[in-house]
Amino acid sequence: MAEQNSKILRVMTRDGSARAFVINSTDMVNEAIRFHQTAPTATALLGRTLTAASMMGTLLKDPGNTLTLTIRGDGPAGTTLAVSDYAGNVKGYIANPDTDIPRKPNGKLDVSGAVGYGTLSVVKDIGLKEPYSGMIELVSGEVAEDITEYFHSSEQTPSACALGVLVNPDRTCLAAGGLLIQLLPFADDETVGKIEQNLSKFGSISSLIAEGKSLNELIDLALEGVEYDIFDEINVGYACDCSRERMERAVISLGKKDIEEIFAECKAEGKPEEIEICCQFCDRKYKFFREDLKDILK
């Protein structure tokens, strides 16, 4: 994994009315671009999804917990998926990384057009027998509004979410980030009013990051007039945890019959008897020859 400098700042209002998360995910998104070679519109969609998943992952309670955020639409992008761990590290993919449709009249990348109509789902593996899952119909396909609706409908948590990704002409990420504010039970009406007023004039988070605003400055803008305490600031990044052992289990899951058929096809074509599996998150390739699987095939 290349060196990354993405961070999340987590705070809580002093009166206990709300908690807030802000992330600069620029490096994280650039690492995803490096792996997936995404076109600009695909970068914006995947980047927003990874950014949201990272913030949501830090809401998990225990190490070993994971959260999977999936956006399935009928647009040209297909399925976009991001997996976050307890510490906010993420990995993800987009089905069609070459997706790049005409921009909107205002010049912005048309993420909703790339997504189309569909669903947003969240699956949390928190160590129970069955994972928790929730699903909503997409509200806009812009991701941030859909995350807001997910928390409202599936977790009954009033929330506000902002996400943004700016893409350079050379297809790298200039700036990316996100803001998530959630009201807690018995939130003070005056505090809520101040937060709502601040958010109405907050602007584009990716543009603010591109201007050089720090995480503390972004929180100050979102919580202007509201006292808060910093909980922590954590380093996060794009991190794939694939391994040969994990891929071997995937090969085994094919079953002896299918494995033998693949080897037979290779032999008939005069090729080495091998099965190659490519990790969908980091494009690392793993090869398994008959000799590697001889004990399993017995």
LINHUUR-V269146 format. One record per pair of residues at least 12 apart in sequence whose C-alpha atoms are under 6 Angstrom apart, sorted by the first residue. I is the first residue (numbers start at 1). J is the second residue. Records with the same first field share a line. If there is no record, write none. Layout:
BEGIN
I: J  J
END
This chain:
BEGIN
4: 27
5: 27
6: 24  25  27  235  236  237
7: 23  24  234  235  236
8: 22  23  233  234
9: 21  22  233
10: 231  232
11: 229  230  231
12: 228  229
13: 227  228
14: 227  228
17: 183  184  187  188
18: 182  183  184
19: 181  182
20: 180  181
21: 179  180
22: 178  179
23: 177  178
24: 177
25: 176  177
26: 175  176
28: 237  238
29: 47
30: 173
35: 282
38: 97  98
39: 98  100
41: 100  109
42: 97  99
44: 165
45: 111
48: 163
50: 82
53: 84
54: 84  88
57: 84  85  86  88
58: 86  87  88
60: 86
63: 86
65: 86  125  126
66: 84  85  124  125
67: 83  84  123  124
68: 82  83  122  123
69: 81  82  121  122
70: 120  121
71: 119  120
72: 118  119
73: 115  116  117  118
74: 116  117
75: 114  115  116
76: 114
77: 96  99  114  115
78: 95
79: 94  95
80: 93  94
81: 93
88: 236
89: 236  237  238
90: 238  239
91: 238  239  240
92: 281
93: 281
111: 142
112: 141  142
115: 141
118: 138
119: 136  137  138
120: 135  136
121: 134  135
122: 134
134: 154
144: 161  162  163
148: 160  161
158: 182  183
159: 181  182
160: 180  181
161: 179  180
162: 178  179
163: 177  178
164: 176  177  205  206
165: 206
175: 206  210
176: 206
177: 206
195: 223
198: 222
273: 289
274: 288  289
275: 287  288
END
